[in-house]
Amino acid sequence: MGAMKIKKGDRVVVLSGKDKGREGVVSRALPAEGKVIVDGINVAKKHQKPTRATMQGGIIDKDMPIDASNVAVISPKDGKATRVGYKVDDAGNKVRICKRTGVELS
């Protein structure tokens, strides 16, 4: 498995699964597992027992990891899903670019 091209803070769209077509922001990237956690996507109900740390128990909604291959970065130029590439800029820094429009991703 190569390096993961999706980073925390990226705006992504879900390509497959129960949340297909929905958009969200990556809140956490898990490169070792090749997964990402997206706000409001792949939400599971977790039965939480009251503990000393969290005195309140009950059923909480938890964002579960989704495979990075099932999400695509949204291009800042036109708002459509795109693949991510790399290029070296004039200053010698490696930057992520949008494959479809060529725009630099922050």
Secondary structure, DSSP 4 states (H G I P E B T S, - for coil): -------TT-EEEE-SSTTTT-EEEEEEEETTTTEEEETTSSEEEEEEPP-SS----EEEEEEPPEEGGGEEEEPTTTS-EE-EEEEE-TTS-EEEEETTT-PBP-
